[in-house]
Amino acid sequence: MESKKSKLFIILGGIFIANALLAELIGGKIFSLEKSLGLLPANIVLFGDQYSFNLTAGVLLWPVVFILTDIINEYFGKKGVRFLSYFAVGLISYAFLMIYLAIGLKPADFYINSQLASGIPNMDTAFAKVFGQGLWIIAGSIVAFLVGQIADVTVFQCIKKKTGEGKLWLRATGSTLVSQLIDSFIVLFIAFHLSGIMTLKMVIAIGIVNYIYKFLVAILLTPLLYVIHNWIDNFLGKDLAQNMIAEAKN
């Protein structure tokens, strides 16, 4: 039983951390959701200006992180989520430190012009621009991630206490919607408002647009919770799964 429990924590924790780290690394790219889907720009009017779904590539992976947060919360409780959240932040910080050290290394002469044929005049500059996110962005994303995780686990457990073992969709989706709301505005405020890139009005407007996307994705991914939940119950066996869920309340 303990072997299965440990294997499950390693599997869920590994996927959780991998997605969180990858989301940070690819987050520097901003893409158009409408163009990617072959749609016209949404042109949502907020505070007198038009906004479309121009999102960081990290949104492809953050929904997975928050789904796993709820699953880990269900079987391992607050302690499991907090441990993995702090561990993930430590690894993300370590990754960015190594990236900055790599950026500071002097490039080989041939490397600089190695991709001229592809239209890249300086590969060293390209490497630095792609991986070298600003400190405000790094700080904003890490703080938003931690606060969002704490909010998620707290709301999840509060709903569970009131509704009991049933209604997984309610506690999982509800906690994700609350945590994503907080996350959306914290990261923009720290990364772009405190750094002077965006006005507060822009932060609020873009935060609303981003949250609309996250809200819809959270709803659409709700069935996935039950797929993962059923797989875990089959993997652990009904008795062990129920015991872990009961222990996770404490």
NORWOMO-V96809 format. One record per backbone hydrogen bond with DSSP energy under -1.0 kcal/mol. NH is the residue of the N-H (numbers start at 1). CO is the residue of the C=O. E is the energy in kcal/mol with one decimal. If there is no record, write none. Layout:
# NORWOMO-V96809
[[NH;CO;E] [NH;CO;E]]
This chain:
# NORWOMO-V96809
[[5;1;-2.4] [6;2;-2.6] [7;3;-2.5] [8;4;-2.4] [9;5;-2.0] [10;6;-2.3] [11;7;-2.6] [12;8;-2.9] [13;9;-2.6] [14;10;-2.6] [15;11;-2.2] [16;12;-2.5] [17;13;-2.7] [18;14;-2.5] [19;15;-2.2] [20;16;-2.1] [21;17;-2.7] [22;18;-2.5] [23;19;-2.4] [24;20;-1.5] [25;21;-2.0] [26;22;-2.5] [29;26;-1.7] [31;55;-3.2] [33;53;-2.8] [36;32;-2.1] [37;33;-1.5] [39;34;-3.8] [44;51;-3.1] [46;49;-2.9] [49;46;-1.9] [51;44;-2.3] [54;52;-2.0] [55;31;-2.4] [57;29;-2.6] [59;56;-2.1] [60;57;-1.7] [61;58;-1.6] [62;58;-2.1] [65;61;-1.7] [66;62;-2.3] [67;63;-2.0] [68;64;-2.5] [69;65;-2.0] [70;66;-1.6] [71;67;-2.1] [72;68;-3.1] [73;69;-2.3] [74;70;-2.0] [75;71;-1.6] [76;72;-3.2] [77;73;-1.2] [80;76;-1.0] [81;77;-1.7] [82;78;-2.9] [83;79;-2.3] [84;80;-2.0] [85;81;-2.5] [86;82;-2.6] [87;83;-2.3] [88;84;-2.6] [89;85;-2.2] [90;86;-2.2] [91;87;-2.2] [92;88;-2.8] [93;89;-2.6] [94;90;-2.1] [95;91;-2.6] [96;92;-2.3] [97;93;-2.1] [98;94;-2.4] [99;95;-2.1] [100;96;-2.4] [101;97;-1.9] [102;98;-2.4] [103;99;-2.5] [104;100;-1.5] [112;108;-1.2] [114;111;-1.2] [116;113;-1.4] [118;115;-1.0] [119;116;-1.8] [120;115;-2.1] [123;112;-2.3] [126;122;-2.1] [127;123;-2.5] [128;124;-2.0] [129;125;-2.3] [130;126;-2.4] [131;127;-2.3] [132;128;-2.0] [133;131;-1.8] [138;134;-2.2] [139;135;-2.9] [140;136;-2.7] [141;137;-2.4] [142;138;-2.2] [143;139;-2.5] [144;140;-2.4] [145;141;-2.1] [146;142;-2.4] [147;143;-2.7] [148;144;-2.5] [149;145;-2.2] [150;146;-2.3] [151;147;-2.4] [152;148;-2.5] [153;149;-2.6] [154;150;-1.8] [155;151;-2.6] [156;152;-2.4] [157;153;-1.8] [158;154;-2.1] [159;155;-2.5] [160;156;-2.1] [161;157;-2.1] [162;158;-1.3] [163;159;-2.2] [164;160;-2.4] [171;167;-1.7] [172;168;-2.6] [173;169;-2.2] [174;170;-2.3] [175;171;-1.7] [176;172;-1.9] [177;173;-2.5] [178;174;-1.8] [179;175;-2.5] [180;176;-2.7] [181;177;-1.4] [182;178;-1.9] [183;179;-2.8] [184;180;-2.5] [185;181;-1.2] [186;182;-2.2] [187;183;-2.0] [189;185;-2.5] [190;186;-2.6] [191;187;-2.3] [192;188;-2.1] [193;188;-1.4] [194;189;-2.4] [196;193;-1.5] [197;192;-1.6] [198;192;-2.6] [203;199;-2.1] [204;200;-2.3] [205;201;-2.4] [206;202;-3.0] [207;203;-2.2] [208;204;-2.0] [209;205;-2.1] [210;206;-2.7] [211;207;-2.1] [212;208;-2.0] [213;209;-1.6] [214;210;-2.3] [215;211;-3.0] [216;212;-2.1] [217;213;-2.4] [218;214;-2.5] [219;215;-1.8] [220;216;-2.5] [221;217;-2.2] [222;219;-1.1] [225;222;-1.2] [227;223;-1.6] [228;224;-2.6] [229;225;-2.6] [230;226;-2.5] [231;227;-1.9] [232;228;-2.5] [233;229;-2.3] [234;230;-2.1] [235;231;-2.3] [236;232;-3.0] [237;233;-2.2] [241;237;-2.4] [242;238;-2.3] [243;239;-2.2] [244;240;-2.4] [245;241;-2.2] [246;242;-2.1] [247;243;-2.3] [248;244;-2.0] [250;247;-1.3]]
